[in-house]
Amino acid sequence: MPGRRILVVEDDADNRAALRALLETWGHAVEEAADGEAGLRLVLSGQPDLLLVDISMPGGMDGLEVARRLRATPGGGRLYLIALTGRGGEDITTDLRVSGFDAHLLKPCDPNLLNELISAAGPRGAGRHTLNE
């Protein structure tokens, strides 16, 4: 699989660093944002292929709002969005789907599952993935 441009939006610096190291080992170009506002700015200026977005971020914009805003922007429908969260269950899965996420990984995420999702991620319209619990 050719490397992808991936944006990691995660408030925890250690989690961001670990994800970056793993993704770069796999040959991806990685950018980081520590909050939702910074993540949106990077998406609008750099157009990544895929985003890994933490759901529970402090401040004015959580991951659900990031997804909603991205989906509402021109070209936002082509982005592949993977939610990262410590919560599972039907309530969060429904919230993620409605907000526009393509997949959901529980923290700490399984590297093999993350790699499978990245490998399977094509253009948004080319085949939507079911949210994982």
SULTACOR-V538970 format. One record per residue. RES is the residue in one small letter. PHI is phi as a letter, one per 30 degrees, with the letter a starting at -180 (999 if undefined). D_LAST is the distance of its C-alpha to the last C-alpha in whole Angstrom. Layout:
res-><RES | RES>
phi-><PHI | PHI>
d_last-><D_LAST | D_LAST>
//
This chain:
res-><m | p | g | r | r | i | l | v | v | e | d | d | a | d | n | r | a | a | l | r | a | l | l | e | t | w | g | h | a | v | e | e | a | a | d | g | e | a | g | l | r | l | v | l | s | g | q | p | d | l | l | l | v | d | i | s | m | p | g | g | m | d | g | l | e | v | a | r | r | l | r | a | t | p | g | g | g | r | l | y | l | i | a | l | t | g | r | g | g | e | d | i | t | t | d | l | r | v | s | g | f | d | a | h | l | l | k | p | c | d | p | n | l | l | n | e | l | i | s | a | a | g | p | r | g | a | g | r | h | t | l | n | e>
phi-><999 | d | d | c | c | c | c | c | c | a | d | d | d | d | d | d | d | d | d | e | e | d | d | d | d | d | j | c | d | b | c | b | b | c | a | d | d | d | d | d | e | d | d | d | c | b | h | d | d | a | b | c | b | d | d | c | c | d | j | d | b | d | d | d | d | e | d | e | d | d | d | d | d | e | i | d | d | d | d | c | c | c | d | c | a | d | c | b | j | d | d | d | d | d | e | d | d | d | d | j | d | c | a | b | b | d | d | d | d | d | e | d | d | e | d | d | d | d | d | d | d | c | e | e | d | d | k | d | c | d | d | c | c>
d_last-><25 | 27 | 26 | 24 | 25 | 22 | 22 | 20 | 20 | 19 | 22 | 22 | 24 | 23 | 20 | 21 | 24 | 22 | 20 | 23 | 24 | 22 | 22 | 25 | 26 | 24 | 27 | 25 | 27 | 25 | 26 | 25 | 25 | 24 | 24 | 23 | 27 | 27 | 24 | 25 | 29 | 28 | 26 | 29 | 31 | 30 | 27 | 25 | 23 | 19 | 18 | 16 | 16 | 15 | 14 | 16 | 20 | 23 | 26 | 26 | 23 | 19 | 17 | 16 | 20 | 20 | 18 | 20 | 23 | 23 | 22 | 25 | 27 | 29 | 27 | 24 | 23 | 23 | 21 | 17 | 15 | 12 | 11 | 11 | 10 | 11 | 9 | 6 | 7 | 8 | 11 | 9 | 7 | 11 | 13 | 11 | 12 | 15 | 16 | 16 | 13 | 12 | 9 | 7 | 7 | 7 | 11 | 13 | 11 | 12 | 15 | 15 | 12 | 13 | 16 | 15 | 13 | 16 | 19 | 17 | 17 | 21 | 22 | 20 | 22 | 22 | 19 | 16 | 12 | 10 | 7 | 4 | 0>
//
